[in-house]
Amino acid sequence: MSSVLEQIEQQIAQLSTKAVRKNVGTIRTIADGVAKVDGLSDVMYNEMVQFPGDAIGIALNLEEDEVGCVILGDIANLKEGDEVTTTGKLLSVPVGKGLLGRAVDSLGRPVDGKGPISSTESYPVEKIAPGIVVRKPVSQALFTGIMAIDSMIPIGRGQRELIIGDRGTGKTTIAIDTIINQARINKVGLASGDPKFRPVYSIYVAIGQKNSNIVRTMSALEAAGALEFTIIVAAGAADNPANQYVAPYAGAAIGEWFMDNGMDALIVYDDLSKHAVAYRQISLILKRPSGREAYPGDVFYLHSRLLERAARLDGKGSLTALPIIETLAGDVSAYIPTNVISITDGQIFLETDLFNQGVRPAVSVGLSVSRVGSAAQIKATKQVAGKLKGELAQFRELAAFAQFGSDLDPKTKAQLDRGSRIVELFKQPALNPIPIELQVATLWAMQKGYYDELDLKRVTAAAVSLREHFSTRHDALLSKIRTKASLDAELEAGLKVACDEWKSTFAA
Amino acid sequence: MSAQSKAAEKVARLFFKLSVEGGVVSAERVSGVLAYVERHRPANPLMVLRAYHRLIAAEVARGRAVVEHSGAAPEAMLRSIAEAMTRRYSRPVTAVSKPNPALIAGLRVRVGDDVYESSIAARLSSLSTAN
């Protein structure tokens, strides 16, 4: 609606012969994407200001007789003495379904060379998060397709779940797998024609990443057929810090459109450590007082106001956030990680040691948690995986003690053996999310001891073979699990028949 | 901002307050301030005077309407602009003429940070940037 009004106002402005009033200022100094401007006496906090040559700035520091602005865009042609004009508008980005399948920059301009974006609406980049009254508790599952996560650390629609770990531990892979899984679920759901089906659209925000990595992510999504349900907001390492600072807020605005219009969306911020670094750089150049690790005092608010925008709204849709944080040497007690851990509703902690041991995804069960808990799980998963987290935690503890002695009682040996099998079962290749019904079947077989007689090294292969068996020969049974979402006697009987059938073929 | 420039800014603001009488910059008081600086030499006099100049220039600009025009600017027009701006800002505003052929036709009036644009050049510029 606002765009329609803007169109009429533009038309009136073109016909009107009245003088146009502008509030102007002059650049006093300019460095590293930040300009100090004299004048601009009417400028508002966070208002968009127009620099010469189509460069846009945001007024971040309002001082007594000067304004500090971060500049989004090319600063090469700007110089001291240039005129800056207020626009009376807050920074906004185009939103809507027209952005699906596209890659845009932090101002919503296309960067993928696929032509202009068809969008008639725009949303402000900065917006106050929804209040308490309009929110609903998180109770609908959002399947990542990663068995270790869906069974032990479930994520719900509207939740904020942090993915945290050292570099090269598979943080981005988990996020990409989740996006691919949403696309697969969307395709099946939309093809079924079920009117109650709610697709999940994904937004991937790349902050301070290498452009080659962004291209690789795009290619992976395209190859998996997920790009058509995904929007990529790219502010690469070569972009100036102001663009990197704005990018997650632009992504949140794009996601809010889906939420406000009764749809569900998932947003991945990859990663907020680099976002904090970009903000620190801007703040230091703006000469704001610095605190711990030279971050400014409002670095907590920087992330809390962003992540609070993820919500499940009453009578509308939801926005689920998966922020990513990179740690150094596994230190989760550093400044930015502890901040984001306290803001989110749980974290998936990835361990370098596990990754190097070949346990991939390298999810540390002990340190990972979902504060929404089983409220975001379907009944079938609860039935087959209810006690898994406890069993695995016990296994880790026993495994640590077992290293010191060889004489173990049979009960401990059995617990260790079972734990090792669960670890093997959760190994999963990258970019290969597993549908929830197949996860249920795999875990049901584990609960019923179908992998107990196998050699430990064959458990992962057995689970893959079992899933293949189910997908090729028992599609109807899988559909029933998917639609009923809980296991009754009839389904369990079907699972037993299918597993017995598989066991005879696999053993042979 | 360094401690030196902060201190200079503070002194300049003090001088600026002393230079304004009844909301208007007084030439007599400015001369008095300059004479004081000459005699007593505060720390970093150059920094102080630059900051003082900036503050006084901004204040003077608030009381002066610079009328840029491409054609003739009759005295009556300047008078009416001065009256209109005085009413608008509730403070005495004088009008100063500044020829600017780049406007093609029309006027551009600047009072402090506010610019009132009604020229052909501005309209052409807005048309060229419209999508």
Interface residues (C-beta under 8 A of the other chain):
Chain A: Q10 Q14 T17 K18 A19 V20 R21 K22 N23 V24 G25 D38 G39 L40 S41 D42 D54 D65 T85 K287
Chain B: M1 R54 L55 A58 L107 V109 R110 G112 D113 D114 V115 Y116 E117 S118 A122 L127 T129 A130
